[in-house]
């Protein structure tokens, strides 16, 4: 699994801070419907897709390619 669950402070519904990592693009998904938060790294060449259904996060899709 590429994504990691983030801890949510239940009192104020905030997440712990995340550091910017040189050379990486990271995506934080905040799901207020289910009270969850996840972080994932974007693919180097391609698409990182957050799919929703009925207003909720349903899937994370990764479509990768390679430069020729």
N, C-alpha and C positions, 0 to 999 in steps of 0.2 A: 504494500500500500504506500502510495507516494505522499499522502496527506497525513498530517499529525493533528491530533486533538489539542486544543489550547485550553488551559484552565480559565474558568470564568469566575470572577468574584461575584458571588450570589447577592451580596448586599447592594452593590451599585451596578451590577451587570456589566462590568468592565473586564478587559483582559490584561494580562501582564504585557509589558512593553516588549517589542521585538527589535533586535538590532539589525541595521542594514548591513548586509554581507557583500563585500566587494565582488563584483563580477557575477552576481546572481540577481534574478528577478523573482520575488516571492509574492504570492497572492494570499491575502487574509480574507476568509469568508466568515462574516458575522451573520448567523442565522437567529434572528430574534423570535421566530415562530417556535422553533424547537429548543431555544436557549443553548445553542452550541456555537463553537468557534473552531475553525480549522485553518491551518496554514499549509500551503503547498508551493513547490517550486515550479515556475513556468518552464515549458520545454524550450530548448535552445533554438530550434528551428521548427516552427509549426504553430499549433493552436492548443491552448489550454481553455477548455470550455466548461462553464458552470451551467448545468442544465437544471431548470426548475420545473415543478409541476404543482399546480394548484397553490401557487404562492410560496412553496417550500423548496429548499434545495434537494434535488433528487439524485444527481450524479455529477461527478467530475470526469471529464473526458480529456484524454491527451492524444493529440494527433501529431506525430513527429515525422519530420522529413530530414533529408540529408542534402547539403549543398554539393553540387557536382563540380 
